[in-house]
Amino acid sequence: MIPFKHGGQHRDQEIVAETVACVLCELYGAQGYLWHGWEYIKHYAGQEPRMALKAIMAVLGEVEEVLSRIFEAAGMTADRAA
């Protein structure tokens, strides 16, 4: 279960959403998005690249959960995506 569902923009939610978007773009071959996603995540993590990486690592469990729900809703398993 995803532990947070706040209205508005919250740091961890934004990082989860943007990381999921970047993963989906990579899986489905949409090019040119990763840099923008990285910049967006850095913005929420305080502009420091090292802090952005730590922020991504801290929410990977939630990212996995969101991706699993997307794949499940699409009738796919994670290993069959893309």
C-alpha distance (Angstrom), angle and dihedral (degrees) to the residues before:
residue distance angle dihedral
M1 . . .
I2 3.78 . .
P3 3.81 104.7 .
F4 3.80 99.0 -150.7
K5 3.77 134.3 53.0
H6 3.78 108.5 160.1
G7 3.76 125.1 164.0
G8 3.79 116.1 -117.7
Q9 3.77 126.2 20.2
H10 3.79 116.7 -36.2
R11 3.79 122.3 176.1
D12 3.80 99.6 -121.7
Q13 3.80 94.2 41.3
E14 3.79 91.3 51.2
I15 3.80 91.9 48.6
V16 3.81 91.5 49.0
A17 3.80 92.3 48.2
E18 3.79 94.2 47.2
T19 3.80 93.5 45.4
V20 3.82 89.9 50.6
A21 3.80 89.7 49.8
C22 3.81 91.0 50.9
V23 3.81 92.3 48.7
L24 3.81 92.1 49.4
C25 3.79 91.5 48.6
E26 3.79 90.1 52.4
L27 3.79 93.1 46.3
Y28 3.78 93.3 50.5
G29 3.79 98.4 39.4
A30 3.80 100.2 -109.5
Q31 3.78 102.8 155.5
G32 3.78 129.1 -156.4
Y33 3.80 98.5 34.0
L34 3.80 104.1 96.0
W35 3.79 96.5 75.3
H36 3.81 91.7 52.6
G37 3.80 90.8 46.9
W38 3.79 90.7 49.9
E39 3.80 91.5 50.6
Y40 3.80 90.8 49.1
I41 3.80 92.2 49.9
K42 3.81 91.0 47.1
H43 3.80 88.8 53.3
Y44 3.81 91.1 57.1
A45 3.81 92.7 42.2
G46 3.80 94.6 52.7
Q47 3.84 101.4 -93.0
E48 3.82 94.5 -81.9
P49 3.84 109.6 121.0
R50 3.79 93.3 -146.8
M51 3.80 91.1 53.0
A52 3.81 90.3 47.8
L53 3.80 90.6 54.6
K54 3.80 90.6 49.0
A55 3.81 90.2 49.1
I56 3.82 91.2 52.0
M57 3.80 91.9 47.8
A58 3.81 90.3 49.8
V59 3.81 92.4 58.4
L60 3.81 101.2 38.7
G61 3.80 91.2 109.3
E62 3.78 90.4 57.7
V63 3.81 90.7 44.7
E64 3.79 89.4 54.1
E65 3.80 91.1 49.1
V66 3.81 92.9 51.0
L67 3.80 92.3 47.5
S68 3.81 90.6 48.4
R69 3.80 90.5 52.7
I70 3.79 91.8 48.8
F71 3.80 92.4 49.4
E72 3.80 91.5 45.1
A73 3.79 91.9 51.0
A74 3.80 88.9 50.1
G75 3.82 90.9 49.8
M76 3.78 92.7 -111.5
T77 3.76 136.5 120.0
A78 3.79 120.5 -133.9
D79 3.80 91.9 -108.0
R80 3.84 91.1 54.2
A81 3.81 96.3 48.9
A82 3.79 113.2 120.7
